[in-house]
Amino acid sequence: MAVAKKTQAASPAAARSASADKVKPADFSKEQELQAYRDMLLIRRFEEKAGQMYGMGLIGGFCHLYIGQEAVVTGMQMTLKKGDQVITGYRDHGHMLACGMDAKGVMAELTGRRGGYSKGKGGSMHMFSVEKGFFGGHGIVGAQVSLGTGLAFTNKYRKTDNVCLTYFGDGAANQGQVYESFNMAELWKLPVVYIIENNRYAMGTAVHRSSAQQDFSRRGISFNIPGEQVDGMDVRAVKAAGEKAVQWCRDGNGPYILEMMTYRYRGHSMSDPAKYRTREEVEKIRGEQDPIEQVRQRLLKNKWVSEDELKKIDAKVRDVVNEAAEFATHDPEPDPSELWTDILR
Amino acid sequence: MAELTYRDAVARGIAQEMTRDPDVVFLGEDVAKAGGVFKATVGLYEQFGPLRVRDTPISEQAILGAAMGAAMTGLKPIAEIMFSDFIAVCFDYIANEFPKSRYMSNGQTKCPLVVRTGNGAGSRFGAQHSQSVENWCMMIPGLKVVAPSSPVDVIGLLAAAVRDPDPVIFFEHKSLYATKGEVPDGEIVDRLGTAKILRPGKDATIIALALMVPRALEAADILHREHGIDAEVVDVRSLVPLDTQTILNSVGRTHRLFTVEENPRLCGWGAEIVSIVADEAFYDLDGPPVRITTPHIPLPANDFLEDMVLPTVNRIVETVKRSLGS
């Protein structure tokens, strides 16, 4: 039997040693705080608008909102450089906006219009922008984990130092192909950061009711993949952990697992009234840990901005979102001829 | 010109494409150092090295997922799924991921990959390692499906599949690996979506695929020699795209249609061909189209029983003879 590089006993204590040492998040500069504030607020307002438009019947089908989880993609995106890839599952609007995709194109895809990123043929769960390094937007829970492993394969094959961020949830973490991919990625030392967004509910089933091992950062231990838990509500913690993980991959050390401790304020999808948890639970986390409010308070406390200046930022973000909603409402429906395009060449 | 086995043709086809294009990578279980469980990829690891010819863990989902991720970023992977029955293990990638990526991304992410897989019965492997599952893939919009019957077609269609911008599922028949055929020297590149008339005839059209092709040819010889029936044998080669024109033209000349399928009867590919001919050439037919298939049962491991259920030369001869009333 081959001897693993980092030998672990079966005990939790020994297993824990495989987790890398946590990085203490460095304070953000004023510019970084402002950037994080703008980026997170854009996602929040966009998702709120999408929820409204869904309620008005302008968006049909599925619509999984990212509200509450904004710090995860915002912090991770700050660690990337040109040529890096991002791939995720179906709760994907936040990832697209973080990658710099146009809010109009994303919203118009939600309404299924011609100007949507997939001309209305993809919908909420299926959008791509190769130009921005975003490879979807995937509807089958966990499927993107092996696809992201393959994106990282190309980086290794072409000898670039690019990295693929592969996002999935605590629910997807219980799918089988995740572990096939972990094994392959570590075996081949592929530059992929597996980011497990633990929002505490796998659809409507709480983590403790769906997962035998609830510390998802340890899910890579038997493959020798280092992992750590991160405060996914603090964008500074996300960025700090992300930088370390991304550097680990760029240096050719293979994959890395980050478990982002986060929370989704809304239901799993628009049709989920979230009766499996209390209103108090949501209000408590929202009141004490909201990722945007944290940045806002720091900006004010440091006297980096005034309330008035924040209001101006809010107004600008609202303008972008309103413009996107306007476009997505009035853009024409796709031409029926599109039924037959982009299937086979 | 040289005589080559179907098995060696696989390795030659892959080598031809890997030599031509450095973006072609080949991965699968036991394909590299071991040369493949069917010894169809011997020598590739030695020729192209461990970066491009890769043994994988026994993880079909990770193999196809990684292949697709690599294809989305510009590589041209050839992935092997050892037995086609295992397509069921990784069907998400075949059914939901490969064929939808171009469509759902507005053409931004393409999926130029080939999945090679050992298909079909005759090796006494039993119900989980003997199936003909090309019909599982034929039914999915966004896939191309190929199944060669001869060494030269293996090379030419494999080359066409690798160069194709779409995902191609490439069915090699396990019982054909040891068969031989003449293969020209030099580069061979064929076209997907083209059927081949292997034996012209005027009395009946027999459409066959993969292992059923040599059986149909032998049956046609017997029909001609012993019963005076002149049957035309068409090798479909490619189920998607399907060369309907060659099939319809043949039926237009012979006025009778027979399909020889290894698929279990329900929803075998022959049903689709019969349906197309009924739609488009009904009045060319002088009698009902006849499907010669495996019955709708799991395949047995026992050699005697397995031989009973696959379409045989004798069954083809008898069916055609009886249908033509001679």
Interface residues (C-beta under 8 A of the other chain):
Chain A: Q85 I87 Y117 S118 K119 K121 G122 H126 M127 F128 S129 V130 F135 G136 G137 H138 G139 I140 A143 V145 S146 L147 G148 T149 G150 L151 A152 F153 T154 N155 Y157 C164 G176 Q177 E180 S181 N183 M184 L187 W188 T341 D342 I343 L344 R345
Chain B: V25 L51 R54 T56 P57 S59 E60 Q61 A62 L64 G65 A66 A67 M68 G69 A70 A71 M72 T73 G74 L75 D92 Y93 N96 E97 K100 S101 R102 Y103 M104 S105 N106 G107 Q108 T109 P141 G142 K144 D164 P165 D166 P241
